[in-house]
Amino acid sequence: MRGLLVAERRLCRICPHPPQPVREAACRAQSADGAIVEPLAVALHGVSLSGLRPGDTVLVLVLGAGPIGLAVAFWARRAGASRVVVQDIADYQRERALEMGAHDFVVDRDDPVGAAARALGGPGDIVFECVGVPGLIAQTVNQVRPRGTILLLGLCNQPDVSTALPCSQRKCGS
């Protein structure tokens, strides 16, 4: 348990935040329990920020089938998304994504934008970027409908060059 608390203190030095959202885990929690809580919490926070509400007819695209992307699919489906599609560059998480709540799983390196649009039935109303590699911010802009919502949950530790023109033409928010 102390390992988790030390990690929280280190994070507080890097990313100061008010203490209210921080909760101490139950004494029975193991480090592995804490490891799964983080991607679930990041995903839940992202879905909450998206404005997704039960009963909405919303097409959700999730870029990336890692722990955060799969958790976004889980929460988006439970929050009421009418269709959830997960897109990745490899097929090995397909079964897990479908088990987590995705309606479809797309792998297409040649035409990722077109493949996702075909699976969704159009551009996404909400697109979650959950990978954090250069180039995906620009790709999300091409995958969201005009005036749609983009949420960047992936942590890119390299510069990612993107032009504002495509985003301003689509009037997307993030």
N, C-alpha and C positions, 0 to 999 in steps of 0.2 A: 504494500500500500504506500509506503513512503516513496517508492520509485515514482508513482503516479503524482504524488504531491510535489516532489522535486521538479518533475517535468512541468507541472503547472506553474511553479515559481519561475522557472526559466522562461516559459512562454510569456508570463506577465512582464518580465524585463524587456522582451522583444516587442510584444504587442500589448501595451497597457490597456486595461479594460476595467470597468467597475466590478467590484467583487460579487455583486448580486447573482450573475448567472453561474458562478462557479459553485459546484456542489461536491461535497466529499462523498466518495463512493462508500457503500456499506463495507463493514470490516470483512465480510466474507468474500468480497470481490477479489478476483485474481487479476494479474496483469493482462492476461488474455481477454478478460471481460472488458477491461478498459480499452483494449486495442480495437474492439468491435464497436464500442460506444462512439468513438470519434467519427468514423465515416457515417454512421447512422445520424449523429447529431448535425454534422455538416450538411448532409442531404436534407434532413428535416428543415433546417434553417433556410436552405435554398428554396425548397418547395414553399415554405411559408412566405418568403419574400416575393415569390412569383405571383402571388395573388390568386392562385388556383383555388377554386371553391367547389364543393359538391354541387352537382347539377349543371356545371358549366360544360359546354360542348367545346372541349379544348384538345388540340393535337399537341402532344409533347414529344420532343425529340431529345434524346440523351446521347451526347457524344462521349464515348468511353465506357467500357464495361469493367472497370476496376471497382474497388470497394465503394467508392463514392457514387459512381455512375449507377451501379446496381441498386444502391440504397435510394438514389433519386427515383429510379423506376418503381421501387417498392412504395415510397411515400407518395409519389405522383398518382399512382393507381388508386391508392387508398384515399387520397384527397379529392378524387372525383374526375380525373382526366378521362376523357372519352376514348382516347387512343394514346398508347405509349409505345414508342419505338426506340430501341437502343441500337446505336451504330458504333462499330469498332473496326479495327484493321485486321483482326484475327477472329476466327470462328469459335475458339475454344470455350468462350463463356456463353454461347448461345443458350444451352439448356438451363444454365443458372439464371440468366436474364429472364427467360420465360417463366421459370419457377418463381422469380421475384415479382412478377406482375407485368412484364412487358408483353404487348400483343404481338410484336414482331422483333426480329433481330436482323440487322443489315450489315453486310460486309461487301464493300465495293470500292477498291482503291482507284479504279479508273473514273468512276462517276459517282462520288459519294453524295453530291447534292441531289442528283437525279434519282439515285437509288432510295434515298431517304424520303424524297417527295412522293415517289411511287408507293412506298410502304405506308406512309401517313395518309395519302390521298390529297396531298398538297403540301405547301410549306408549313413548318411548325408554327403554332401560335406562341409556344414557349420553347426555347431551345436552351438546354443546359450544357455548358462546356465543362466536362469533368476530367480532362486529360492534362492540360497545361503544357502543350508543346507549341512552338512557333507555327503560325499559319492557321491555327484553329479559330482564332477570333474572327479573322476574315471569312473563314468558312461558315461560321455561325451566322454571320450577316447574310450570306447567300442562302441560308436554310430557314430563315425566319420570315414569316409573312410581313407585309408592310404594317407598321405600327405594332408589331409583335414584341415579345419580351425575350431578352437574352440574359442569362445568368452565368457568370464565370465562376465556377467552383474549382476548376483545375488551377494548380499553382505552377506557373511557368517561371522558371528561374533564369531564363534567357530573354534577351530583347525580342519582342514580337512586333514587327512593323505592320501597321495596318493603316489604310487611308480612310479618312472620315467621309468621303464622298458616297460610297455605297451605303453606309449606315444612314447618312442624312437623306438620301434618296428614298430609303425604306422607312424612315422616321421611326427607327426601332429604339426602344429604351432598354436600359440594363440596370 
